[in-house]
Amino acid sequence: MPALILPLTEAALHLPPRGALIGLDLGTKTVGVAVSDPDRRLATGVETVARRAFTADAGRILALAQERRAVGIVLGLPINMDGSEGPRAQSTRAFARNLARLTELPIALWDERLSTAAVERDLIAADASRKKRAAVIDQHAAIFILQGALDRLSNMPK
């Protein structure tokens, strides 16, 4: 049976009370991957997966989820500033549908508006070179997305 794909607050109802979550920032060339601790307090970077073909990309992501004993996936959904969904959001939803066929882990969609811009600003403030920023931006965006989702989950009524 394919995994559930739901907005974060609805997906939370299908998650066990404890267990790590995997966070994904889906780019056109790479996928940033982050993971939370089992208590879901802190997101940390895992790696940046170079996109090749969906099967290879999904295989690597699901292998990381298994290694980290993840109980769910948080996928950043790139919503436009006006709240509409454009081609990138449609592509992300298609990725989620395809990934859901390969796993039973619930997939939570989380608004990632401005995540990459915020991370880029932080990296520039930290005086990271353009080359260094390019190498880590997607992983840092995945951390930003997952941490935002963790913060939202911690503020939901139990």
N, CA, C and O atoms as a GROMACS GRO file, in nm:
protein
  632
    1MET      N    1   0.084  -0.119   0.000
    1MET     CA    2   0.000   0.000   0.000
    1MET      C    3   0.088   0.125   0.000
    1MET      O    4   0.182   0.133   0.080
    2PRO      N    5   0.061   0.221  -0.087
    2PRO     CA    6   0.145   0.341  -0.091
    2PRO      C    7   0.134   0.421   0.039
    2PRO      O    8   0.034   0.415   0.110
    3ALA      N    9   0.239   0.495   0.066
    3ALA     CA   10   0.243   0.580   0.185
    3ALA      C   11   0.142   0.693   0.172
    3ALA      O   12   0.101   0.732   0.062
    4LEU      N   13   0.102   0.745   0.287
    4LEU     CA   14   0.017   0.863   0.291
    4LEU      C   15   0.099   0.986   0.255
    4LEU      O   16   0.216   0.996   0.293
    5ILE      N   17   0.040   1.078   0.181
    5ILE     CA   18   0.101   1.207   0.151
    5ILE      C   19   0.004   1.312   0.200
    5ILE      O   20  -0.105   1.329   0.145
    6LEU      N   21   0.044   1.383   0.306
    6LEU     CA   22  -0.046   1.478   0.371
    6LEU      C   23   0.028   1.603   0.414
    6LEU      O   24   0.150   1.600   0.429
    7PRO      N   25  -0.044   1.714   0.433
    7PRO     CA   26   0.020   1.829   0.496
    7PRO      C   27   0.071   1.788   0.635
    7PRO      O   28   0.017   1.697   0.698
    8LEU      N   29   0.175   1.855   0.680
    8LEU     CA   30   0.242   1.818   0.806
    8LEU      C   31   0.146   1.796   0.921
    8LEU      O   32   0.154   1.695   0.990
    9THR      N   33   0.054   1.891   0.944
    9THR     CA   34  -0.033   1.880   1.061
    9THR      C   35  -0.125   1.759   1.053
    9THR      O   36  -0.163   1.703   1.157
   10GLU      N   37  -0.162   1.716   0.932
   10GLU     CA   38  -0.244   1.596   0.917
   10GLU      C   39  -0.158   1.470   0.926
   10GLU      O   40  -0.200   1.370   0.983
   11ALA      N   41  -0.039   1.476   0.869
   11ALA     CA   42   0.053   1.362   0.873
   11ALA      C   43   0.092   1.330   1.017
   11ALA      O   44   0.116   1.214   1.050
   12ALA      N   45   0.099   1.432   1.102
   12ALA     CA   46   0.138   1.413   1.242
   12ALA      C   47   0.049   1.310   1.312
   12ALA      O   48   0.095   1.239   1.401
   13LEU      N   49  -0.076   1.302   1.272
   13LEU     CA   50  -0.169   1.207   1.332
   13LEU      C   51  -0.134   1.062   1.299
   13LEU      O   52  -0.181   0.970   1.366
   14HIS      N   53  -0.051   1.042   1.197
   14HIS     CA   54  -0.013   0.908   1.152
   14HIS      C   55   0.130   0.871   1.192
   14HIS      O   56   0.181   0.767   1.151
   15LEU      N   57   0.193   0.957   1.271
   15LEU     CA   58   0.330   0.931   1.315
   15LEU      C   59   0.330   0.877   1.457
   15LEU      O   60   0.248   0.919   1.539
   16PRO      N   61   0.420   0.783   1.488
   16PRO     CA   62   0.431   0.740   1.627
   16PRO      C   63   0.484   0.856   1.713
   16PRO      O   64   0.540   0.951   1.659
   17PRO      N   65   0.466   0.849   1.844
   17PRO     CA   66   0.508   0.962   1.929
   17PRO      C   67   0.658   0.989   1.927
   17PRO      O   68   0.700   1.103   1.949
   18ARG      N   69   0.739   0.888   1.900
   18ARG     CA   70   0.884   0.906   1.893
   18ARG      C   71   0.935   0.847   1.763
   18ARG      O   72   0.867   0.766   1.700
   19GLY      N   73   1.052   0.889   1.724
   19GLY     CA   74   1.118   0.836   1.605
   19GLY      C   75   1.167   0.948   1.516
   19GLY      O   76   1.105   1.054   1.506
   20ALA      N   77   1.280   0.923   1.454
   20ALA     CA   78   1.342   1.023   1.368
   20ALA      C   79   1.258   1.050   1.244
   20ALA      O   80   1.186   0.964   1.194
   21LEU      N   81   1.270   1.173   1.195
   21LEU     CA   82   1.210   1.212   1.068
   21LEU      C   83   1.323   1.249   0.972
   21LEU      O   84   1.425   1.305   1.012
   22ILE      N   85   1.303   1.218   0.846
   22ILE     CA   86   1.397   1.258   0.741
   22ILE      C   87   1.338   1.381   0.673
   22ILE      O   88   1.220   1.382   0.638
   23GLY      N   89   1.418   1.484   0.654
   23GLY     CA   90   1.374   1.605   0.585
   23GLY      C   91   1.442   1.614   0.449
   23GLY      O   92   1.561   1.586   0.436
   24LEU      N   93   1.365   1.654   0.348
   24LEU     CA   94   1.418   1.662   0.211
   24LEU      C   95   1.394   1.800   0.150
   24LEU      O   96   1.284   1.855   0.158
   25ASP      N   97   1.499   1.854   0.090
   25ASP     CA   98   1.487   1.973   0.007
   25ASP      C   99   1.514   1.927  -0.136
   25ASP      O  100   1.628   1.899  -0.173
   26LEU      N  101   1.409   1.921  -0.215
   26LEU     CA  102   1.416   1.866  -0.350
   26LEU      C  103   1.457   1.976  -0.447
   26LEU      O  104   1.381   2.070  -0.471
   27GLY      N  105   1.576   1.964  -0.502
   27GLY     CA  106   1.621   2.057  -0.605
   27GLY      C  107   1.622   1.989  -0.740
   27GLY      O  108   1.596   1.869  -0.750
   28THR      N  109   1.651   2.064  -0.844
   28THR     CA  110   1.653   2.005  -0.978
   28THR      C  111   1.779   1.920  -0.999
   28THR      O  112   1.776   1.824  -1.075
   29LYS      N  113   1.889   1.956  -0.932
   29LYS     CA  114   2.015   1.883  -0.950
   29LYS      C  115   2.053   1.800  -0.829
   29LYS      O  116   2.127   1.702  -0.842
   30THR      N  117   2.003   1.837  -0.711
   30THR     CA  118   2.038   1.766  -0.588
   30THR      C  119   1.917   1.758  -0.495
   30THR      O  120   1.819   1.829  -0.511
   31VAL      N  121   1.929   1.667  -0.397
   31VAL     CA  122   1.830   1.658  -0.290
   31VAL      C  123   1.907   1.673  -0.159
   31VAL      O  124   1.993   1.591  -0.127
   32GLY      N  125   1.876   1.777  -0.084
   32GLY     CA  126   1.935   1.793   0.048
   32GLY      C  127   1.861   1.703   0.145
   32GLY      O  128   1.738   1.695   0.142
   33VAL      N  129   1.937   1.634   0.231
   33VAL     CA  130   1.878   1.541   0.326
   33VAL      C  131   1.921   1.579   0.467
   33VAL      O  132   2.039   1.601   0.494
   34ALA      N  133   1.823   1.585   0.557
   34ALA     CA  134   1.848   1.610   0.699
   34ALA      C  135   1.773   1.505   0.779
   34ALA      O  136   1.684   1.438   0.727
   35VAL      N  137   1.810   1.490   0.906
   35VAL     CA  138   1.743   1.394   0.993
   35VAL      C  139   1.724   1.458   1.130
   35VAL      O  140   1.803   1.542   1.172
   36SER      N  141   1.619   1.416   1.199
   36SER     CA  142   1.598   1.463   1.335
   36SER      C  143   1.643   1.356   1.433
   36SER      O  144   1.664   1.240   1.396
   37ASP      N  145   1.657   1.396   1.556
   37ASP     CA  146   1.680   1.298   1.663
   37ASP      C  147   1.546   1.227   1.689
   37ASP      O  148   1.442   1.276   1.645
   38PRO      N  149   1.547   1.114   1.760
   38PRO     CA  150   1.422   1.041   1.783
   38PRO      C  151   1.316   1.120   1.860
   38PRO      O  152   1.196   1.093   1.848
   39ASP      N  153   1.361   1.218   1.941
   39ASP     CA  154   1.265   1.301   2.015
   39ASP      C  155   1.215   1.419   1.934
   39ASP      O  156   1.132   1.497   1.980
   40ARG      N  157   1.266   1.432   1.812
   40ARG     CA  158   1.224   1.536   1.717
   40ARG      C  159   1.244   1.678   1.768
   40ARG      O  160   1.156   1.764   1.758
   41ARG      N  161   1.362   1.700   1.824
   41ARG     CA  162   1.394   1.834   1.874
   41ARG      C  163   1.489   1.910   1.781
   41ARG      O  164   1.480   2.032   1.767
   42LEU      N  165   1.581   1.835   1.717
   42LEU     CA  166   1.688   1.901   1.641
   42LEU      C  167   1.710   1.834   1.506
   42LEU      O  168   1.720   1.711   1.498
   43ALA      N  169   1.718   1.914   1.403
   43ALA     CA  170   1.749   1.865   1.268
   43ALA      C  171   1.898   1.883   1.240
   43ALA      O  172   1.955   1.987   1.273
   44THR      N  173   1.959   1.782   1.181
   44THR     CA  174   2.099   1.791   1.141
   44THR      C  175   2.113   1.741   0.997
   44THR      O  176   2.033   1.660   0.950
   45GLY      N  177   2.214   1.791   0.929
   45GLY     CA  178   2.236   1.752   0.790
   45GLY      C  179   2.290   1.611   0.780
   45GLY      O  180   2.365   1.566   0.867
   46VAL      N  181   2.253   1.542   0.673
   46VAL     CA  182   2.302   1.407   0.648
   46VAL      C  183   2.391   1.408   0.524
   46VAL      O  184   2.509   1.375   0.532
   47GLU      N  185   2.334   1.446   0.412
   47GLU     CA  186   2.412   1.454   0.288
   47GLU      C  187   2.332   1.525   0.180
   47GLU      O  188   2.214   1.553   0.196
   48THR      N  189   2.400   1.552   0.070
   48THR     CA  190   2.337   1.605  -0.048
   48THR      C  191   2.344   1.496  -0.154
   48THR      O  192   2.453   1.453  -0.192
   49VAL      N  193   2.228   1.452  -0.201
   49VAL     CA  194   2.221   1.345  -0.301
   49VAL      C  195   2.218   1.409  -0.440
   49VAL      O  196   2.128   1.488  -0.470
   50ALA      N  197   2.315   1.375  -0.523
   50ALA     CA  198   2.315   1.425  -0.661
   50ALA      C  199   2.206   1.351  -0.737
   50ALA      O  200   2.204   1.228  -0.739
   51ARG      N  201   2.115   1.427  -0.800
   51ARG     CA  202   2.004   1.364  -0.872
   51ARG      C  203   2.054   1.303  -1.001
   51ARG      O  204   2.129   1.364  -1.078
   52ARG      N  205   2.010   1.177  -1.022
   52ARG     CA  206   2.044   1.106  -1.145
   52ARG      C  207   1.915   1.060  -1.210
   52ARG      O  208   1.868   1.120  -1.307
   53ALA      N  209   1.858   0.956  -1.156
   53ALA     CA  210   1.730   0.904  -1.203
   53ALA      C  211   1.644   0.881  -1.080
   53ALA      O  212   1.698   0.856  -0.972
   54PHE      N  213   1.513   0.889  -1.095
   54PHE     CA  214   1.426   0.878  -0.978
   54PHE      C  215   1.456   0.753  -0.896
   54PHE      O  216   1.466   0.761  -0.774
   55THR      N  217   1.470   0.638  -0.961
   55THR     CA  218   1.489   0.512  -0.888
   55THR      C  219   1.615   0.518  -0.802
   55THR      O  220   1.613   0.476  -0.686
   56ALA      N  221   1.724   0.570  -0.857
   56ALA     CA  222   1.849   0.582  -0.782
   56ALA      C  223   1.835   0.683  -0.668
   56ALA      O  224   1.879   0.658  -0.555
   57ASP      N  225   1.773   0.797  -0.697
   57ASP     CA  226   1.754   0.901  -0.595
   57ASP      C  227   1.669   0.848  -0.480
   57ASP      O  228   1.705   0.863  -0.364
   58ALA      N  229   1.556   0.787  -0.514
   58ALA     CA  230   1.466   0.734  -0.412
   58ALA      C  231   1.533   0.623  -0.333
   58ALA      O  232   1.515   0.614  -0.211
   59GLY      N  233   1.609   0.538  -0.401
   59GLY     CA  234   1.680   0.430  -0.332
   59GLY      C  235   1.775   0.484  -0.227
   59GLY      O  236   1.782   0.431  -0.116
   60ARG      N  237   1.849   0.588  -0.262
   60ARG     CA  238   1.944   0.647  -0.166
   60ARG      C  239   1.869   0.711  -0.049
   60ARG      O  240   1.908   0.693   0.066
   61ILE      N  241   1.764   0.785  -0.078
   61ILE     CA  242   1.686   0.851   0.028
   61ILE      C  243   1.625   0.747   0.122
   61ILE      O  244   1.631   0.764   0.244
   62LEU      N  245   1.568   0.642   0.068
   62LEU     CA  246   1.506   0.539   0.152
   62LEU      C  247   1.611   0.459   0.229
   62LEU      O  248   1.584   0.413   0.340
   63ALA      N  249   1.731   0.442   0.172
   63ALA     CA  250   1.840   0.376   0.245
   63ALA      C  251   1.881   0.462   0.364
   63ALA      O  252   1.905   0.410   0.473
   64LEU      N  253   1.890   0.594   0.344
   64LEU     CA  254   1.923   0.684   0.454
   64LEU      C  255   1.814   0.681   0.561
   64LEU      O  256   1.844   0.682   0.681
   65ALA      N  257   1.689   0.676   0.518
   65ALA     CA  258   1.577   0.669   0.613
   65ALA      C  259   1.586   0.541   0.696
   65ALA      O  260   1.563   0.542   0.817
   66GLN      N  261   1.619   0.432   0.630
   66GLN     CA  262   1.630   0.305   0.702
   66GLN      C  263   1.748   0.306   0.799
   66GLN      O  264   1.736   0.262   0.913
   67GLU      N  265   1.864   0.357   0.753
   67GLU     CA  266   1.982   0.367   0.840
   67GLU      C  267   1.953   0.447   0.965
   67GLU      O  268   2.001   0.415   1.074
   68ARG      N  269   1.873   0.552   0.950
   68ARG     CA  270   1.843   0.642   1.062
   68ARG      C  271   1.717   0.600   1.139
   68ARG      O  272   1.674   0.667   1.232
   69ARG      N  273   1.658   0.486   1.098
   69ARG     CA  274   1.535   0.434   1.159
   69ARG      C  275   1.424   0.539   1.160
   69ARG      O  276   1.354   0.557   1.259
   70ALA      N  277   1.410   0.607   1.048
   70ALA     CA  278   1.309   0.713   1.035
   70ALA      C  279   1.169   0.654   1.035
   70ALA      O  280   1.145   0.544   0.985
   71VAL      N  281   1.076   0.730   1.094
   71VAL     CA  282   0.936   0.688   1.099
   71VAL      C  283   0.849   0.772   1.005
   71VAL      O  284   0.729   0.749   0.994
   72GLY      N  285   0.911   0.870   0.938
   72GLY     CA  286   0.838   0.955   0.846
   72GLY      C  287   0.933   1.043   0.767
   72GLY      O  288   1.050   1.057   0.801
   73ILE      N  289   0.878   1.102   0.662
   73ILE     CA  290   0.954   1.190   0.573
   73ILE      C  291   0.885   1.325   0.568
   73ILE      O  292   0.763   1.333   0.553
   74VAL      N  293   0.964   1.431   0.579
   74VAL     CA  294   0.914   1.568   0.562
   74VAL      C  295   0.973   1.621   0.433
   74VAL      O  296   1.095   1.633   0.419
   75LEU      N  297   0.886   1.652   0.339
   75LEU     CA  298   0.928   1.699   0.208
   75LEU      C  299   0.890   1.845   0.192
   75LEU      O  300   0.773   1.881   0.203
   76GLY      N  301   0.990   1.929   0.167
   76GLY     CA  302   0.964   2.071   0.147
   76GLY      C  303   0.882   2.094   0.021
   76GLY      O  304   0.918   2.046  -0.086
   77LEU      N  305   0.773   2.168   0.035
   77LEU     CA  306   0.685   2.199  -0.078
   77LEU      C  307   0.704   2.345  -0.115
   77LEU      O  308   0.669   2.434  -0.038
   78PRO      N  309   0.761   2.372  -0.234
   78PRO     CA  310   0.790   2.510  -0.275
   78PRO      C  311   0.666   2.585  -0.322
   78PRO      O  312   0.630   2.582  -0.439
   79ILE      N  313   0.602   2.651  -0.229
   79ILE     CA  314   0.481   2.728  -0.258
   79ILE      C  315   0.522   2.871  -0.294
   79ILE      O  316   0.615   2.926  -0.236
   80ASN      N  317   0.453   2.930  -0.391
   80ASN     CA  318   0.481   3.068  -0.430
   80ASN      C  319   0.444   3.163  -0.317
   80ASN      O  320   0.367   3.129  -0.228
   81MET      N  321   0.500   3.283  -0.323
   81MET     CA  322   0.475   3.381  -0.217
   81MET      C  323   0.327   3.416  -0.203
   81MET      O  324   0.283   3.452  -0.094
   82ASP      N  325   0.250   3.406  -0.311
   82ASP     CA  326   0.106   3.437  -0.303
   82ASP      C  327   0.023   3.316  -0.258
   82ASP      O  328  -0.100   3.323  -0.255
   83GLY      N  329   0.091   3.205  -0.223
   83GLY     CA  330   0.021   3.087  -0.175
   83GLY      C  331  -0.017   2.988  -0.284
   83GLY      O  332  -0.067   2.879  -0.254
   84SER      N  333   0.007   3.024  -0.410
   84SER     CA  334  -0.026   2.934  -0.520
   84SER      C  335   0.086   2.831  -0.539
   84SER      O  336   0.195   2.844  -0.484
   85GLU      N  337   0.055   2.729  -0.618
   85GLU     CA  338   0.155   2.627  -0.649
   85GLU      C  339   0.190   2.634  -0.796
   85GLU      O  340   0.103   2.632  -0.883
   86GLY      N  341   0.319   2.643  -0.822
   86GLY     CA  342   0.367   2.649  -0.960
   86GLY      C  343   0.427   2.516  -1.002
   86GLY      O  344   0.404   2.413  -0.939
   87PRO      N  345   0.505   2.518  -1.111
   87PRO     CA  346   0.565   2.396  -1.164
   87PRO      C  347   0.655   2.321  -1.065
   87PRO      O  348   0.656   2.198  -1.063
   88ARG      N  349   0.730   2.395  -0.983
   88ARG     CA  350   0.818   2.328  -0.885
   88ARG      C  351   0.736   2.252  -0.781
   88ARG      O  352   0.774   2.142  -0.742
   89ALA      N  353   0.626   2.310  -0.736
   89ALA     CA  354   0.540   2.241  -0.639
   89ALA      C  355   0.477   2.117  -0.703
   89ALA      O  356   0.466   2.012  -0.639
   90GLN      N  357   0.436   2.130  -0.829
   90GLN     CA  358   0.378   2.015  -0.899
   90GLN      C  359   0.481   1.904  -0.915
   90GLN      O  360   0.448   1.786  -0.899
   91SER      N  361   0.604   1.940  -0.944
   91SER     CA  362   0.712   1.843  -0.957
   91SER      C  363   0.739   1.775  -0.822
   91SER      O  364   0.764   1.655  -0.817
   92THR      N  365   0.734   1.852  -0.714
   92THR     CA  366   0.754   1.797  -0.580
   92THR      C  367   0.642   1.700  -0.544
   92THR      O  368   0.668   1.594  -0.487
   93ARG      N  369   0.520   1.736  -0.577
   93ARG     CA  370   0.407   1.646  -0.550
   93ARG      C  371   0.420   1.516  -0.631
   93ARG      O  372   0.388   1.408  -0.582
   94ALA      N  373   0.467   1.526  -0.755
   94ALA     CA  374   0.488   1.407  -0.837
   94ALA      C  375   0.597   1.318  -0.776
   94ALA      O  376   0.584   1.196  -0.772
   95PHE      N  377   0.705   1.381  -0.727
   95PHE     CA  378   0.811   1.307  -0.660
   95PHE      C  379   0.755   1.235  -0.538
   95PHE      O  380   0.785   1.118  -0.514
   96ALA      N  381   0.672   1.304  -0.460
   96ALA     CA  382   0.611   1.244  -0.340
   96ALA      C  383   0.524   1.125  -0.378
   96ALA      O  384   0.530   1.021  -0.312
   97ARG      N  385   0.444   1.139  -0.484
   97ARG     CA  386   0.358   1.027  -0.527
   97ARG      C  387   0.441   0.906  -0.568
   97ARG      O  388   0.408   0.792  -0.534
   98ASN      N  389   0.549   0.930  -0.641
   98ASN     CA  390   0.636   0.821  -0.684
   98ASN      C  391   0.708   0.758  -0.565
   98ASN      O  392   0.722   0.635  -0.558
   99LEU      N  393   0.754   0.840  -0.472
   99LEU     CA  394   0.822   0.789  -0.353
   99LEU      C  395   0.726   0.708  -0.266
   99LEU      O  396   0.764   0.607  -0.208
  100ALA      N  397   0.601   0.753  -0.259
  100ALA     CA  398   0.500   0.685  -0.176
  100ALA      C  399   0.476   0.542  -0.224
  100ALA      O  400   0.435   0.457  -0.145
  101ARG      N  401   0.500   0.516  -0.350
  101ARG     CA  402   0.482   0.380  -0.404
  101ARG      C  403   0.592   0.285  -0.356
  101ARG      O  404   0.577   0.163  -0.364
  102LEU      N  405   0.702   0.341  -0.305
  102LEU     CA  406   0.818   0.260  -0.266
  102LEU      C  407   0.834   0.245  -0.116
  102LEU      O  408   0.923   0.172  -0.071
  103THR      N  409   0.751   0.311  -0.038
  103THR     CA  410   0.767   0.308   0.108
  103THR      C  411   0.631   0.316   0.176
  103THR      O  412   0.532   0.359   0.117
  104GLU      N  413   0.629   0.274   0.300
  104GLU     CA  414   0.508   0.290   0.382
  104GLU      C  415   0.523   0.408   0.478
  104GLU      O  416   0.430   0.440   0.552
  105LEU      N  417   0.641   0.471   0.478
  105LEU     CA  418   0.662   0.586   0.566
  105LEU      C  419   0.570   0.700   0.522
  105LEU      O  420   0.566   0.734   0.404
  106PRO      N  421   0.497   0.760   0.618
  106PRO     CA  422   0.414   0.874   0.580
  106PRO      C  423   0.501   0.989   0.529
  106PRO      O  424   0.611   1.013   0.579
  107ILE      N  425   0.450   1.060   0.429
  107ILE     CA  426   0.521   1.174   0.371
  107ILE      C  427   0.443   1.300   0.406
  107ILE      O  428   0.329   1.318   0.365
  108ALA      N  429   0.508   1.387   0.482
  108ALA     CA  430   0.447   1.512   0.525
  108ALA      C  431   0.499   1.625   0.436
  108ALA      O  432   0.620   1.639   0.418
  109LEU      N  433   0.409   1.704   0.381
  109LEU     CA  434   0.447   1.819   0.299
  109LEU      C  435   0.452   1.943   0.389
  109LEU      O  436   0.359   1.969   0.465
  110TRP      N  437   0.562   2.018   0.378
  110TRP     CA  438   0.582   2.135   0.462
  110TRP      C  439   0.623   2.253   0.375
  110TRP      O  440   0.714   2.242   0.293
  111ASP      N  441   0.554   2.364   0.392
  111ASP     CA  442   0.580   2.487   0.316
  111ASP      C  443   0.725   2.530   0.334
  111ASP      O  444   0.769   2.560   0.445
  112GLU      N  445   0.798   2.533   0.225
  112GLU     CA  446   0.940   2.568   0.234
  112GLU      C  447   0.969   2.708   0.182
  112GLU      O  448   1.084   2.741   0.152
  113ARG      N  449   0.866   2.791   0.172
  113ARG     CA  450   0.886   2.926   0.120
  113ARG      C  451   1.006   2.993   0.184
  113ARG      O  452   1.020   2.995   0.306
  114LEU      N  453   1.092   3.046   0.102
  114LEU     CA  454   1.209   3.124   0.145
  114LEU      C  455   1.318   3.045   0.215
  114LEU      O  456   1.413   3.105   0.265
  115SER      N  457   1.308   2.912   0.222
  115SER     CA  458   1.410   2.835   0.294
  115SER      C  459   1.548   2.852   0.231
  115SER      O  460   1.646   2.877   0.302
  116THR      N  461   1.557   2.839   0.099
  116THR     CA  462   1.688   2.851   0.034
  116THR      C  463   1.741   2.993   0.047
  116THR      O  464   1.861   3.013   0.068
  117ALA      N  465   1.655   3.092   0.034
  117ALA     CA  466   1.699   3.232   0.048
  117ALA      C  467   1.750   3.259   0.190
  117ALA      O  468   1.851   3.326   0.207
  118ALA      N  469   1.681   3.206   0.290
  118ALA     CA  470   1.723   3.226   0.429
  118ALA      C  471   1.858   3.159   0.454
  118ALA      O  472   1.946   3.217   0.518
  119VAL      N  473   1.874   3.039   0.404
  119VAL     CA  474   1.999   2.966   0.422
  119VAL      C  475   2.112   3.038   0.349
  119VAL      O  476   2.222   3.052   0.402
  120GLU      N  477   2.086   3.085   0.228
  120GLU     CA  478   2.188   3.157   0.151
  120GLU      C  479   2.234   3.282   0.229
  120GLU      O  480   2.354   3.309   0.237
  121ARG      N  481   2.140   3.356   0.285
  121ARG     CA  482   2.175   3.474   0.365
  121ARG      C  483   2.264   3.436   0.483
  121ARG      O  484   2.364   3.503   0.510
  122ASP      N  485   2.228   3.327   0.552
  122ASP     CA  486   2.308   3.282   0.668
  122ASP      C  487   2.449   3.242   0.625
  122ASP      O  488   2.546   3.275   0.693
  123LEU      N  489   2.459   3.172   0.513
  123LEU     CA  490   2.591   3.129   0.466
  123LEU      C  491   2.675   3.248   0.422
  123LEU      O  492   2.796   3.250   0.445
  124ILE      N  493   2.613   3.346   0.358
  124ILE     CA  494   2.686   3.467   0.320
  124ILE      C  495   2.733   3.541   0.445
  124ILE      O  496   2.846   3.589   0.450
  125ALA      N  497   2.644   3.551   0.545
  125ALA     CA  498   2.681   3.617   0.671
  125ALA      C  499   2.797   3.545   0.739
  125ALA      O  500   2.877   3.606   0.809
  126ALA      N  501   2.804   3.414   0.719
  126ALA     CA  502   2.913   3.334   0.778
  126ALA      C  503   3.038   3.338   0.690
  126ALA      O  504   3.137   3.270   0.718
  127ASP      N  505   3.033   3.420   0.584
  127ASP     CA  506   3.146   3.441   0.494
  127ASP      C  507   3.184   3.314   0.418
  127ASP      O  508   3.302   3.294   0.387
  128ALA      N  509   3.086   3.230   0.387
  128ALA     CA  510   3.112   3.110   0.306
  128ALA      C  511   3.130   3.151   0.161
  128ALA      O  512   3.054   3.233   0.109
  129SER      N  513   3.230   3.095   0.097
  129SER     CA  514   3.254   3.128  -0.044
  129SER      C  515   3.139   3.077  -0.130
  129SER      O  516   3.060   2.992  -0.087
  130ARG      N  517   3.130   3.129  -0.252
  130ARG     CA  518   3.025   3.086  -0.345
  130ARG      C  519   3.033   2.935  -0.369
  130ARG      O  520   2.931   2.867  -0.373
  131LYS      N  521   3.156   2.883  -0.384
  131LYS     CA  522   3.175   2.740  -0.408
  131LYS      C  523   3.127   2.659  -0.286
  131LYS      O  524   3.059   2.558  -0.301
  132LYS      N  525   3.163   2.704  -0.167
  132LYS     CA  526   3.122   2.635  -0.044
  132LYS      C  527   2.970   2.640  -0.028
  132LYS      O  528   2.908   2.541   0.010
  133ARG      N  529   2.910   2.756  -0.057
  133ARG     CA  530   2.764   2.768  -0.048
  133ARG      C  531   2.696   2.671  -0.142
  133ARG      O  532   2.599   2.606  -0.104
  134ALA      N  533   2.745   2.662  -0.265
  134ALA     CA  534   2.684   2.572  -0.364
  134ALA      C  535   2.690   2.427  -0.318
  134ALA      O  536   2.598   2.349  -0.345
  135ALA      N  537   2.797   2.392  -0.248
  135ALA     CA  538   2.815   2.253  -0.205
  135ALA      C  539   2.722   2.215  -0.089
  135ALA      O  540   2.688   2.097  -0.074
  136VAL      N  541   2.682   2.311  -0.009
  136VAL     CA  542   2.605   2.278   0.113
  136VAL      C  543   2.464   2.335   0.119
  136VAL      O  544   2.389   2.303   0.212
  137ILE      N  545   2.427   2.417   0.023
  137ILE     CA  546   2.300   2.490   0.036
  137ILE      C  547   2.178   2.398   0.045
  137ILE      O  548   2.088   2.425   0.125
  138ASP      N  549   2.173   2.292  -0.034
  138ASP     CA  550   2.055   2.205  -0.032
  138ASP      C  551   2.045   2.129   0.100
  138ASP      O  552   1.936   2.110   0.153
  139GLN      N  553   2.159   2.084   0.152
  139GLN     CA  554   2.158   2.016   0.281
  139GLN      C  555   2.115   2.111   0.392
  139GLN      O  556   2.037   2.074   0.479
  140HIS      N  557   2.164   2.233   0.388
  140HIS     CA  558   2.125   2.332   0.488
  140HIS      C  559   1.977   2.370   0.473
  140HIS      O  560   1.908   2.393   0.572
  141ALA      N  561   1.929   2.375   0.349
  141ALA     CA  562   1.786   2.402   0.327
  141ALA      C  563   1.702   2.288   0.384
  141ALA      O  564   1.595   2.311   0.439
  142ALA      N  565   1.749   2.163   0.370
  142ALA     CA  566   1.678   2.048   0.428
  142ALA      C  567   1.672   2.060   0.581
  142ALA      O  568   1.570   2.029   0.642
  143ILE      N  569   1.782   2.104   0.641
  143ILE     CA  570   1.785   2.126   0.787
  143ILE      C  571   1.682   2.233   0.824
  143ILE      O  572   1.605   2.216   0.918
  144PHE      N  573   1.682   2.343   0.749
  144PHE     CA  574   1.590   2.454   0.774
  144PHE      C  575   1.445   2.407   0.765
  144PHE      O  576   1.362   2.440   0.850
  145ILE      N  577   1.414   2.330   0.660
  145ILE     CA  578   1.278   2.279   0.638
  145ILE      C  579   1.239   2.185   0.752
  145ILE      O  580   1.132   2.200   0.811
  146LEU      N  581   1.327   2.089   0.783
  146LEU     CA  582   1.295   1.991   0.887
  146LEU      C  583   1.283   2.058   1.023
  146LEU      O  584   1.194   2.024   1.101
  147GLN      N  585   1.371   2.153   1.054
  147GLN     CA  586   1.362   2.220   1.185
  147GLN      C  587   1.232   2.298   1.197
  147GLN      O  588   1.171   2.299   1.303
  148GLY      N  589   1.190   2.363   1.090
  148GLY     CA  590   1.062   2.433   1.091
  148GLY      C  591   0.947   2.338   1.117
  148GLY      O  592   0.855   2.369   1.194
  149ALA      N  593   0.951   2.221   1.054
  149ALA     CA  594   0.847   2.120   1.075
  149ALA      C  595   0.851   2.067   1.218
  149ALA      O  596   0.746   2.049   1.280
  150LEU      N  597   0.971   2.043   1.271
  150LEU     CA  598   0.984   1.995   1.410
  150LEU      C  599   0.927   2.097   1.508
  150LEU      O  600   0.857   2.061   1.603
  151ASP      N  601   0.957   2.224   1.483
  151ASP     CA  602   0.907   2.331   1.571
  151ASP      C  603   0.755   2.336   1.565
  151ASP      O  604   0.689   2.354   1.668
  152ARG      N  605   0.698   2.320   1.446
  152ARG     CA  606   0.552   2.320   1.433
  152ARG      C  607   0.492   2.198   1.505
  152ARG      O  608   0.391   2.212   1.575
  153LEU      N  609   0.551   2.082   1.488
  153LEU     CA  610   0.500   1.962   1.555
  153LEU      C  611   0.507   1.976   1.707
  153LEU      O  612   0.417   1.929   1.777
  154SER      N  613   0.611   2.039   1.759
  154SER     CA  614   0.624   2.053   1.905
  154SER      C  615   0.521   2.147   1.963
  154SER      O  616   0.493   2.144   2.082
  155ASN      N  617   0.463   2.233   1.878
  155ASN     CA  618   0.362   2.328   1.924
  155ASN      C  619   0.219   2.280   1.900
  155ASN      O  620   0.123   2.353   1.926
  156MET      N  621   0.205   2.158   1.848
  156MET     CA  622   0.069   2.104   1.825
  156MET      C  623   0.017   2.044   1.955
  156MET      O  624   0.094   1.990   2.034
  157PRO      N  625  -0.114   2.054   1.975
  157PRO     CA  626  -0.172   1.990   2.095
  157PRO      C  627  -0.149   1.839   2.090
  157PRO      O  628  -0.156   1.778   1.983
  158LYS      N  629  -0.121   1.781   2.203
  158LYS     CA  630  -0.094   1.636   2.210
  158LYS      C  631  -0.223   1.559   2.212
  158LYS      O  632  -0.221   1.436   2.218
   0.00000   0.00000   0.00000
